[in-house]
Every structure is written in structure tokens, then in C-alpha cells.
Amino acid sequence: MSQPKFYHHGRFTVEGGTLPDAVTAYRTYGDPTNPCIVFPTCYGGRLDGK
């Protein structure tokens, strides 16, 4: 399994307000030369399944 990666969106507007420093944490699975599926977590979720 790959290590978590992070995409920093910066200021991100959502319904009801603005996130000042939004970040999406994700992992990729499969062959690194032919990337695959990205499973982003839900807000406040964890990638380690705990």
C-alpha cells in the first residue's frame, strides 16, 4: 500500500462557507506506472482505517 499523499487546495468554497486551507489526503493503488483509483477520505476521515 502506498504512503498517504496530500493535495493542498488552499482556500476552498463549499456550501455554507469557505475552508481556509483545504487538504485532500489520498492513496493510490495498483501499478505506479499505470495509476489506478484514488480513494479520498471523507471530511475528518483517516486513511489508516482506524
mmCIF file of the N, C-alpha and C atoms, coordinates in Angstrom:
data_MODEL
# 
_entry.id   MODEL 
# 
loop_
_atom_site.group_PDB 
_atom_site.id 
_atom_site.type_symbol 
_atom_site.label_atom_id 
_atom_site.label_alt_id 
_atom_site.label_comp_id 
_atom_site.label_asym_id 
_atom_site.label_entity_id 
_atom_site.label_seq_id 
_atom_site.pdbx_PDB_ins_code 
_atom_site.Cartn_x 
_atom_site.Cartn_y 
_atom_site.Cartn_z 
_atom_site.occupancy 
_atom_site.B_iso_or_equiv 
_atom_site.pdbx_formal_charge 
_atom_site.auth_seq_id 
_atom_site.auth_comp_id 
_atom_site.auth_asym_id 
_atom_site.auth_atom_id 
_atom_site.pdbx_PDB_model_num 
ATOM 1   N N  . MET A 1 1  ? 0.847   -1.175 0.000   1.00 0.00 ? 1  MET A N  1 
ATOM 2   C CA . MET A 1 1  ? 0.000   0.000  0.000   1.00 0.00 ? 1  MET A CA 1 
ATOM 3   C C  . MET A 1 1  ? 0.890   1.235  0.000   1.00 0.00 ? 1  MET A C  1 
ATOM 4   N N  . SER A 1 2  ? 0.498   2.246  -0.756  1.00 0.00 ? 2  SER A N  1 
ATOM 5   C CA . SER A 1 2  ? 1.301   3.464  -0.849  1.00 0.00 ? 2  SER A CA 1 
ATOM 6   C C  . SER A 1 2  ? 1.148   4.318  0.402   1.00 0.00 ? 2  SER A C  1 
ATOM 7   N N  . GLN A 1 3  ? 2.081   5.202  0.585   1.00 0.00 ? 3  GLN A N  1 
ATOM 8   C CA . GLN A 1 3  ? 2.010   6.168  1.680   1.00 0.00 ? 3  GLN A CA 1 
ATOM 9   C C  . GLN A 1 3  ? 0.972   7.225  1.335   1.00 0.00 ? 3  GLN A C  1 
ATOM 10  N N  . PRO A 1 4  ? 0.358   7.853  2.337   1.00 0.00 ? 4  PRO A N  1 
ATOM 11  C CA . PRO A 1 4  ? -0.610  8.913  2.044   1.00 0.00 ? 4  PRO A CA 1 
ATOM 12  C C  . PRO A 1 4  ? 0.053   10.059 1.287   1.00 0.00 ? 4  PRO A C  1 
ATOM 13  N N  . LYS A 1 5  ? -0.699  10.641 0.377   1.00 0.00 ? 5  LYS A N  1 
ATOM 14  C CA . LYS A 1 5  ? -0.279  11.836 -0.345  1.00 0.00 ? 5  LYS A CA 1 
ATOM 15  C C  . LYS A 1 5  ? -1.291  12.913 -0.024  1.00 0.00 ? 5  LYS A C  1 
ATOM 16  N N  . PHE A 1 6  ? -0.898  14.156 -0.203  1.00 0.00 ? 6  PHE A N  1 
ATOM 17  C CA . PHE A 1 6  ? -1.772  15.268 0.161   1.00 0.00 ? 6  PHE A CA 1 
ATOM 18  C C  . PHE A 1 6  ? -1.832  16.284 -0.968  1.00 0.00 ? 6  PHE A C  1 
ATOM 19  N N  . TYR A 1 7  ? -3.046  16.701 -1.310  1.00 0.00 ? 7  TYR A N  1 
ATOM 20  C CA . TYR A 1 7  ? -3.228  17.756 -2.291  1.00 0.00 ? 7  TYR A CA 1 
ATOM 21  C C  . TYR A 1 7  ? -3.773  18.966 -1.551  1.00 0.00 ? 7  TYR A C  1 
ATOM 22  N N  . HIS A 1 8  ? -3.040  20.062 -1.590  1.00 0.00 ? 8  HIS A N  1 
ATOM 23  C CA . HIS A 1 8  ? -3.426  21.292 -0.890  1.00 0.00 ? 8  HIS A CA 1 
ATOM 24  C C  . HIS A 1 8  ? -4.219  22.186 -1.844  1.00 0.00 ? 8  HIS A C  1 
ATOM 25  N N  . HIS A 1 9  ? -5.504  22.357 -1.549  1.00 0.00 ? 9  HIS A N  1 
ATOM 26  C CA . HIS A 1 9  ? -6.378  23.174 -2.386  1.00 0.00 ? 9  HIS A CA 1 
ATOM 27  C C  . HIS A 1 9  ? -6.254  24.646 -2.051  1.00 0.00 ? 9  HIS A C  1 
ATOM 28  N N  . GLY A 1 10 ? -5.789  24.951 -0.833  1.00 0.00 ? 10 GLY A N  1 
ATOM 29  C CA . GLY A 1 10 ? -5.790  26.342 -0.387  1.00 0.00 ? 10 GLY A CA 1 
ATOM 30  C C  . GLY A 1 10 ? -7.199  26.744 0.018   1.00 0.00 ? 10 GLY A C  1 
ATOM 31  N N  . ARG A 1 11 ? -7.541  27.977 -0.217  1.00 0.00 ? 11 ARG A N  1 
ATOM 32  C CA . ARG A 1 11 ? -8.870  28.493 0.127   1.00 0.00 ? 11 ARG A CA 1 
ATOM 33  C C  . ARG A 1 11 ? -9.906  27.837 -0.782  1.00 0.00 ? 11 ARG A C  1 
ATOM 34  N N  . PHE A 1 12 ? -10.918 27.192 -0.194  1.00 0.00 ? 12 PHE A N  1 
ATOM 35  C CA . PHE A 1 12 ? -11.867 26.378 -0.963  1.00 0.00 ? 12 PHE A CA 1 
ATOM 36  C C  . PHE A 1 12 ? -13.282 26.677 -0.493  1.00 0.00 ? 12 PHE A C  1 
ATOM 37  N N  . THR A 1 13 ? -14.125 27.124 -1.400  1.00 0.00 ? 13 THR A N  1 
ATOM 38  C CA . THR A 1 13 ? -15.505 27.479 -1.055  1.00 0.00 ? 13 THR A CA 1 
ATOM 39  C C  . THR A 1 13 ? -16.399 26.244 -1.156  1.00 0.00 ? 13 THR A C  1 
ATOM 40  N N  . VAL A 1 14 ? -17.179 26.035 -0.106  1.00 0.00 ? 14 VAL A N  1 
ATOM 41  C CA . VAL A 1 14 ? -18.164 24.950 -0.059  1.00 0.00 ? 14 VAL A CA 1 
ATOM 42  C C  . VAL A 1 14 ? -19.500 25.559 0.348   1.00 0.00 ? 14 VAL A C  1 
ATOM 43  N N  . GLU A 1 15 ? -20.561 24.770 0.204   1.00 0.00 ? 15 GLU A N  1 
ATOM 44  C CA . GLU A 1 15 ? -21.863 25.275 0.610   1.00 0.00 ? 15 GLU A CA 1 
ATOM 45  C C  . GLU A 1 15 ? -21.822 25.646 2.087   1.00 0.00 ? 15 GLU A C  1 
ATOM 46  N N  . GLY A 1 16 ? -22.176 26.861 2.386   1.00 0.00 ? 16 GLY A N  1 
ATOM 47  C CA . GLY A 1 16 ? -22.219 27.298 3.771   1.00 0.00 ? 16 GLY A CA 1 
ATOM 48  C C  . GLY A 1 16 ? -20.966 27.997 4.258   1.00 0.00 ? 16 GLY A C  1 
ATOM 49  N N  . GLY A 1 17 ? -19.936 28.133 3.427   1.00 0.00 ? 17 GLY A N  1 
ATOM 50  C CA . GLY A 1 17 ? -18.745 28.837 3.901   1.00 0.00 ? 17 GLY A CA 1 
ATOM 51  C C  . GLY A 1 17 ? -17.510 28.557 3.063   1.00 0.00 ? 17 GLY A C  1 
ATOM 52  N N  . THR A 1 18 ? -16.381 28.868 3.661   1.00 0.00 ? 18 THR A N  1 
ATOM 53  C CA . THR A 1 18 ? -15.096 28.690 2.989   1.00 0.00 ? 18 THR A CA 1 
ATOM 54  C C  . THR A 1 18 ? -14.123 27.996 3.920   1.00 0.00 ? 18 THR A C  1 
ATOM 55  N N  . LEU A 1 19 ? -13.430 26.993 3.394   1.00 0.00 ? 19 LEU A N  1 
ATOM 56  C CA . LEU A 1 19 ? -12.365 26.328 4.153   1.00 0.00 ? 19 LEU A CA 1 
ATOM 57  C C  . LEU A 1 19 ? -11.087 27.123 3.883   1.00 0.00 ? 19 LEU A C  1 
ATOM 58  N N  . PRO A 1 20 ? -10.421 27.616 4.918   1.00 0.00 ? 20 PRO A N  1 
ATOM 59  C CA . PRO A 1 20 ? -9.258  28.473 4.692   1.00 0.00 ? 20 PRO A CA 1 
ATOM 60  C C  . PRO A 1 20 ? -8.037  27.740 4.143   1.00 0.00 ? 20 PRO A C  1 
ATOM 61  N N  . ASP A 1 21 ? -7.908  26.442 4.436   1.00 0.00 ? 21 ASP A N  1 
ATOM 62  C CA . ASP A 1 21 ? -6.745  25.685 3.974   1.00 0.00 ? 21 ASP A CA 1 
ATOM 63  C C  . ASP A 1 21 ? -7.155  24.231 3.737   1.00 0.00 ? 21 ASP A C  1 
ATOM 64  N N  . ALA A 1 22 ? -7.949  24.003 2.695   1.00 0.00 ? 22 ALA A N  1 
ATOM 65  C CA . ALA A 1 22 ? -8.467  22.664 2.424   1.00 0.00 ? 22 ALA A CA 1 
ATOM 66  C C  . ALA A 1 22 ? -7.370  21.739 1.910   1.00 0.00 ? 22 ALA A C  1 
ATOM 67  N N  . VAL A 1 23 ? -7.374  20.502 2.416   1.00 0.00 ? 23 VAL A N  1 
ATOM 68  C CA . VAL A 1 23 ? -6.394  19.494 2.011   1.00 0.00 ? 23 VAL A CA 1 
ATOM 69  C C  . VAL A 1 23 ? -7.135  18.183 1.759   1.00 0.00 ? 23 VAL A C  1 
ATOM 70  N N  . THR A 1 24 ? -6.812  17.511 0.652   1.00 0.00 ? 24 THR A N  1 
ATOM 71  C CA . THR A 1 24 ? -7.335  16.183 0.377   1.00 0.00 ? 24 THR A CA 1 
ATOM 72  C C  . THR A 1 24 ? -6.205  15.186 0.584   1.00 0.00 ? 24 THR A C  1 
ATOM 73  N N  . ALA A 1 25 ? -6.424  14.209 1.467   1.00 0.00 ? 25 ALA A N  1 
ATOM 74  C CA . ALA A 1 25 ? -5.458  13.133 1.678   1.00 0.00 ? 25 ALA A CA 1 
ATOM 75  C C  . ALA A 1 25 ? -5.926  11.942 0.855   1.00 0.00 ? 25 ALA A C  1 
ATOM 76  N N  . TYR A 1 26 ? -4.981  11.259 0.191   1.00 0.00 ? 26 TYR A N  1 
ATOM 77  C CA . TYR A 1 26 ? -5.358  10.128 -0.649  1.00 0.00 ? 26 TYR A CA 1 
ATOM 78  C C  . TYR A 1 26 ? -4.226  9.124  -0.754  1.00 0.00 ? 26 TYR A C  1 
ATOM 79  N N  . ARG A 1 27 ? -4.575  7.939  -1.191  1.00 0.00 ? 27 ARG A N  1 
ATOM 80  C CA . ARG A 1 27 ? -3.611  6.884  -1.511  1.00 0.00 ? 27 ARG A CA 1 
ATOM 81  C C  . ARG A 1 27 ? -3.951  6.365  -2.893  1.00 0.00 ? 27 ARG A C  1 
ATOM 82  N N  . THR A 1 28 ? -2.950  5.920  -3.599  1.00 0.00 ? 28 THR A N  1 
ATOM 83  C CA . THR A 1 28 ? -3.188  5.290  -4.887  1.00 0.00 ? 28 THR A CA 1 
ATOM 84  C C  . THR A 1 28 ? -2.875  3.806  -4.759  1.00 0.00 ? 28 THR A C  1 
ATOM 85  N N  . TYR A 1 29 ? -3.493  2.992  -5.603  1.00 0.00 ? 29 TYR A N  1 
ATOM 86  C CA . TYR A 1 29 ? -3.326  1.551  -5.561  1.00 0.00 ? 29 TYR A CA 1 
ATOM 87  C C  . TYR A 1 29 ? -3.020  1.041  -6.964  1.00 0.00 ? 29 TYR A C  1 
ATOM 88  N N  . GLY A 1 30 ? -2.286  -0.045 -7.040  1.00 0.00 ? 30 GLY A N  1 
ATOM 89  C CA . GLY A 1 30 ? -2.004  -0.654 -8.324  1.00 0.00 ? 30 GLY A CA 1 
ATOM 90  C C  . GLY A 1 30 ? -0.615  -0.336 -8.822  1.00 0.00 ? 30 GLY A C  1 
ATOM 91  N N  . ASP A 1 31 ? -0.409  -0.540 -10.095 1.00 0.00 ? 31 ASP A N  1 
ATOM 92  C CA . ASP A 1 31 ? 0.880   -0.343 -10.759 1.00 0.00 ? 31 ASP A CA 1 
ATOM 93  C C  . ASP A 1 31 ? 1.209   1.148  -10.843 1.00 0.00 ? 31 ASP A C  1 
ATOM 94  N N  . PRO A 1 32 ? 2.326   1.610  -10.242 1.00 0.00 ? 32 PRO A N  1 
ATOM 95  C CA . PRO A 1 32 ? 2.661   3.035  -10.254 1.00 0.00 ? 32 PRO A CA 1 
ATOM 96  C C  . PRO A 1 32 ? 2.851   3.605  -11.661 1.00 0.00 ? 32 PRO A C  1 
ATOM 97  N N  . THR A 1 33 ? 3.200   2.756  -12.648 1.00 0.00 ? 33 THR A N  1 
ATOM 98  C CA . THR A 1 33 ? 3.390   3.275  -13.999 1.00 0.00 ? 33 THR A CA 1 
ATOM 99  C C  . THR A 1 33 ? 2.061   3.429  -14.732 1.00 0.00 ? 33 THR A C  1 
ATOM 100 N N  . ASN A 1 34 ? 0.996   2.850  -14.196 1.00 0.00 ? 34 ASN A N  1 
ATOM 101 C CA . ASN A 1 34 ? -0.322  2.966  -14.791 1.00 0.00 ? 34 ASN A CA 1 
ATOM 102 C C  . ASN A 1 34 ? -1.320  3.227  -13.679 1.00 0.00 ? 34 ASN A C  1 
ATOM 103 N N  . PRO A 1 35 ? -1.334  4.465  -13.146 1.00 0.00 ? 35 PRO A N  1 
ATOM 104 C CA . PRO A 1 35 ? -2.153  4.715  -11.982 1.00 0.00 ? 35 PRO A CA 1 
ATOM 105 C C  . PRO A 1 35 ? -3.604  4.373  -12.192 1.00 0.00 ? 35 PRO A C  1 
ATOM 106 N N  . CYS A 1 36 ? -4.248  4.187  -11.271 1.00 0.00 ? 36 CYS A N  1 
ATOM 107 C CA . CYS A 1 36 ? -5.394  3.452  -10.879 1.00 0.00 ? 36 CYS A CA 1 
ATOM 108 C C  . CYS A 1 36 ? -6.548  4.260  -10.350 1.00 0.00 ? 36 CYS A C  1 
ATOM 109 N N  . ILE A 1 37 ? -6.890  3.944  -9.166  1.00 0.00 ? 37 ILE A N  1 
ATOM 110 C CA . ILE A 1 37 ? -8.055  4.515  -8.494  1.00 0.00 ? 37 ILE A CA 1 
ATOM 111 C C  . ILE A 1 37 ? -7.567  5.321  -7.304  1.00 0.00 ? 37 ILE A C  1 
ATOM 112 N N  . VAL A 1 38 ? -8.190  6.442  -7.082  1.00 0.00 ? 38 VAL A N  1 
ATOM 113 C CA . VAL A 1 38 ? -7.875  7.267  -5.910  1.00 0.00 ? 38 VAL A CA 1 
ATOM 114 C C  . VAL A 1 38 ? -9.082  7.195  -4.983  1.00 0.00 ? 38 VAL A C  1 
ATOM 115 N N  . PHE A 1 39 ? -8.835  6.880  -3.709  1.00 0.00 ? 39 PHE A N  1 
ATOM 116 C CA . PHE A 1 39 ? -9.894  6.807  -2.716  1.00 0.00 ? 39 PHE A CA 1 
ATOM 117 C C  . PHE A 1 39 ? -9.740  7.961  -1.733  1.00 0.00 ? 39 PHE A C  1 
ATOM 118 N N  . PRO A 1 40 ? -10.351 9.121  -1.998  1.00 0.00 ? 40 PRO A N  1 
ATOM 119 C CA . PRO A 1 40 ? -10.239 10.198 -1.000  1.00 0.00 ? 40 PRO A CA 1 
ATOM 120 C C  . PRO A 1 40 ? -11.067 9.841  0.240   1.00 0.00 ? 40 PRO A C  1 
ATOM 121 N N  . THR A 1 41 ? -10.641 10.318 1.375   1.00 0.00 ? 41 THR A N  1 
ATOM 122 C CA . THR A 1 41 ? -11.404 10.069 2.599   1.00 0.00 ? 41 THR A CA 1 
ATOM 123 C C  . THR A 1 41 ? -12.507 11.108 2.734   1.00 0.00 ? 41 THR A C  1 
ATOM 124 N N  . CYS A 1 42 ? -13.428 10.852 3.618   1.00 0.00 ? 42 CYS A N  1 
ATOM 125 C CA . CYS A 1 42 ? -14.469 11.836 3.906   1.00 0.00 ? 42 CYS A CA 1 
ATOM 126 C C  . CYS A 1 42 ? -13.882 12.910 4.821   1.00 0.00 ? 42 CYS A C  1 
ATOM 127 N N  . TYR A 1 43 ? -14.608 13.972 5.004   1.00 0.00 ? 43 TYR A N  1 
ATOM 128 C CA . TYR A 1 43 ? -14.137 15.047 5.887   1.00 0.00 ? 43 TYR A CA 1 
ATOM 129 C C  . TYR A 1 43 ? -13.850 14.472 7.259   1.00 0.00 ? 43 TYR A C  1 
ATOM 130 N N  . GLY A 1 44 ? -12.649 14.650 7.738   1.00 0.00 ? 44 GLY A N  1 
ATOM 131 C CA . GLY A 1 44 ? -12.278 14.162 9.052   1.00 0.00 ? 44 GLY A CA 1 
ATOM 132 C C  . GLY A 1 44 ? -11.954 12.680 9.087   1.00 0.00 ? 44 GLY A C  1 
ATOM 133 N N  . GLY A 1 45 ? -11.994 12.014 7.943   1.00 0.00 ? 45 GLY A N  1 
ATOM 134 C CA . GLY A 1 45 ? -11.703 10.583 7.890   1.00 0.00 ? 45 GLY A CA 1 
ATOM 135 C C  . GLY A 1 45 ? -10.208 10.317 7.990   1.00 0.00 ? 45 GLY A C  1 
ATOM 136 N N  . ARG A 1 46 ? -9.867  9.044  8.074   1.00 0.00 ? 46 ARG A N  1 
ATOM 137 C CA . ARG A 1 46 ? -8.461  8.642  8.170   1.00 0.00 ? 46 ARG A CA 1 
ATOM 138 C C  . ARG A 1 46 ? -8.156  7.635  7.089   1.00 0.00 ? 46 ARG A C  1 
ATOM 139 N N  . LEU A 1 47 ? -6.929  7.651  6.620   1.00 0.00 ? 47 LEU A N  1 
ATOM 140 C CA . LEU A 1 47 ? -6.505  6.702  5.595   1.00 0.00 ? 47 LEU A CA 1 
ATOM 141 C C  . LEU A 1 47 ? -6.066  5.365  6.167   1.00 0.00 ? 47 LEU A C  1 
ATOM 142 N N  . ASP A 1 48 ? -5.775  5.308  7.457   1.00 0.00 ? 48 ASP A N  1 
ATOM 143 C CA . ASP A 1 48 ? -5.251  4.074  8.036   1.00 0.00 ? 48 ASP A CA 1 
ATOM 144 C C  . ASP A 1 48 ? -6.346  3.127  8.532   1.00 0.00 ? 48 ASP A C  1 
ATOM 145 N N  . GLY A 1 49 ? -7.613  3.485  8.364   1.00 0.00 ? 49 GLY A N  1 
ATOM 146 C CA . GLY A 1 49 ? -8.708  2.608  8.740   1.00 0.00 ? 49 GLY A CA 1 
ATOM 147 C C  . GLY A 1 49 ? -8.975  2.519  10.220  1.00 0.00 ? 49 GLY A C  1 
ATOM 148 N N  . LYS A 1 50 ? -8.338  3.339  11.028  1.00 0.00 ? 50 LYS A N  1 
ATOM 149 C CA . LYS A 1 50 ? -8.552  3.295  12.477  1.00 0.00 ? 50 LYS A CA 1 
ATOM 150 C C  . LYS A 1 50 ? -9.593  4.288  12.895  1.00 0.00 ? 50 LYS A C  1 
# 
